[in-house]
């Protein structure tokens, strides 16, 4: 990669003012991995370090306009998307990702925040949006990151998804090239992570027993994964790097307020000090 053509990622995510994950934490992780970042905000979270109060989605036309404005100017080597809050926005993003289908897309299926969107029939809204999320983004994904700790967020009667295996097999059936399954128990009950390809080839990554994963783990992993793909690594090597980075971030934490500990992104080992 030459100085005139640095590796970069275009992130689509909500803005988290606590900086626990999402934007702008994605930019911090990208910098740690010597990758440039650009971002498109999909929603604004109103929260402190402990609790999400409300999520305010941005308009679909604003999201699309910002994305296309950046893409007319910069050439990212990877996309990452997490937290989209309308079917109209999903459709717009699908058109963008199809227009730039040579760029690998990392899609995160982890904890969602649909219950914090102020809408009359939230149950119906959530069901329709999760179905659309799977149907629209899975076929465009190079790697879909699925956190099994939140698999119940993605169950779907329409797609007959009632188990964890139903979920990741459905994502692969829809067309995702790979599925990275986080927080799965092996036959001995030990925590591990699995990368499965369309061909059924798979790679197993052990999870250190002394590290607990939190709600932001999938988002952190997806960020490091997109950065690693942008640098030209294979799916297996990018996954190995991403898990190493996310686990290091998860292990090195600090408590800033009332909430649970969050990534200590000024720790010397995280900034190369």
N, C-alpha and C positions, 0 to 999 in steps of 0.2 A: 504494500500500500504506500503510495508516494505521498509526499507532504501536500501536494495539490489535490489529492483525492483521499481524504481521511475516511476511516470507517465511521458510519453514523447510523442511528436508528430514529425512526419517527414513531413516537409513542402516542397512543390514544387512550386517555384515562381520565378519571375524575381528579379534581384538585383537593388534596387532603391537607388542611392547614396545620395539623399536628405533625406532619412530615413523618408519620409512621411508615408509610409506603406510598404507592401510587405516584402522582405528581405532587411535589417536585423530587421525591426520593429517587425516582427513576433517573433523574439527571445526575444525582450524586453517585449512584451505582455505575452509570455509564462512564463518568469521569474516572472512577476507581479502575475501570477496565480499559482506560485509554480510548474511549469511544465517544464521539460527539453525539449530542442529542438534540432533537427538535420535538415539539409536543403540540398536541391538539387536545384541549380540555373538553371533556364530554359533559361534565357536571361539576357543581361546587358543593362540597360537603360543609355543613355547619356542625362543628364538633369541638370538643376539647380533647385532652389526651386519653380520656376515659370513655366517653360516650359520643356516639353519633346522634345528633338531634334531628337533622333533616338533610336531605339531598335534593338539590335544585338542578335538574337537567338543563343543559343549554339547548337552544333551538337547533333543529337538524340542519337548516340552511346555513347557520353560522358555523357549525362544525365542518360541513362540507367545504364552505368557502375558505376556512382557515387551512384545511388540509390541502386543497388544490393550490392555494396561494404558495404554500411551502414547497409543494412538489414541482411547481413551475420554476423554482429557484434552486432547490437542493436535490441531490440524488442519494437517498438513503440506501443502505445495503440490507436493511431488515425493517419490518413493521412489528409492533406489538400492540394488541388491543385488549383492554379489560374495562369493564363497567360502561356499558352502553344502555341507555334508558328509554329508547323508543324504537319501534319497528321501522319507522321512517328513517331514523338515523342508521339502523342496521342496513337497510336497503341502500342508502347513500354510500356507506362505507364499503359495502359489497361491490358496488360499481367502481369505486376507487381501487380496491384491491384487485379486481379483475382487469382494470386498465394497466396495472403495474404487476401483473402476475409473475414476472421474473424475480420479484423481490419476496423472500420468504416471510411468511406471516406467522407470528406466535400469538395464539389466542389463549386466554386464561379462563378456565371454568372453575372458580373457587367460590369463596363467600361473596354473595351479592348483597346489595343494599336497597333492594326494591321496596322493602317495607318502610323505608324512610322517605319515599317519594310521596308527596301529598296528592293523593288521587282517590276518588270516591270508592270505587270497587277495587281495592288493592289486590285481593285474591285473584280475581280474573285478570287483572293487569299483569301480575307476576306469572301466572300460568301461560298467558299468551306470549309474553316476552321471553320466557325461558325456552318455549318451543321454537320461537323465531330465531333466537340466538343460536340454538343447535342447528337448525335447518339452514340458516343463511351463512354462518361463519365457518362451520365445520368443513364444508367442501373446499373452502379457500385457504384453509390452514395448512402450513407446512408442519408445524408441531402444535398440537393442542395440549395444554397443561391442565390436568384434572386433579384437583385436590379431593381425595376421598373423604377427608374430614367433613366436607361440605357437599357430598354427593346428593344428599336429600334435597339440596337447593335446586337440583337439575332433574328430579324425577318428572316424568311426563306420561300422562295417561294416553295422549294422542300417539306418542311414539312407543308405548308399552315399555317404558323404562322404570323398572321397580327395584333393580339391584345395582350395585356398583359395577358389576361386569356388564350389565345391560348398557350402562352409560358409556363406558369407553369403547365397547364394541360398536355401539351405534354411531359414535363420532367417527370411528374408522370406516364404517360402512358408508357414511355420508361422503367420505372422500378425503379426510385428513391424512396426510402422508405418514405422520407419526403421532402417537399419543404418549405423553409423559405422565405417568400415573404416580402421584405423590401420596405418601402416607398409607401404603398398603402393608398388610401383615402377610408374611410368608407362612409356609406350612408349620414352621416352628414358633409362630407367633411373634417373630421379630419384625420390626419396622424396616421397610425397604422402599425403594422407588424403582419403577419399571419404565423403560422406553420400548414401545412396541411399534413395529413398522407394519405397513399394509400387508407385507408378505408373511407376517407372523414371526419374523425375526425379532428377537427381543434382547435387551441388555438389562441386567439387574445391578442396582447400585445400593450398597449397604448404607444404613443410617446409623450414625454414632448413637449408642444407647444413652449417653449422658446429655444429649441435646433434645429439647422439646420444641416442636414446631408450633407456631402461633398462627393466628388468622391471616397475617400478612405474608406467610411463607410462600404461597403460590405466586403472589404478585412479585415478590423479590426474585424468585426463581425465574419467572417469565422474563423479567427485565434482564437479568444476567444472561439468560439463554439467547435473547434477541441480540444482545451486544456481541456474544460469542459467535453467533451465526454471521453477523455483520463483518466480523473479522475473517471470515472464510473457513471456520472450523466445520468439520462434519457434524452431523446430528449427534452422534455418540460422544465425540470429544466436546462439543458445545454443551451437552447435557452434563458431562462430568465436571466441566468448569463451572457451569451455572450452579450446580448443587453445592460444590465446594464454596463458592462465593456466598450463596444464600445461607448455608449452614454456619459459615463464619460470622455473617451479619446477625443471624439469629442467636448465636452464642454470646456475642459481644454486645451487651445491651446496657442501657442506662434508664433510670426513671426520672422523667422531667416534671411530672405532675401527679395527679391522682390515678392515672391509668397504669396498666401493666407496663413493664419495661419495654423499651423500643430500641431500635438499632442505634448504637453509639457510633455514628458515622464519622466522628473525629478521632476515633481510636487509632493509634499509630499503625497497628497491623492492617487496618482497613484503608488507610491513606498512603501506605508505603513508607511510613516513618520508621 
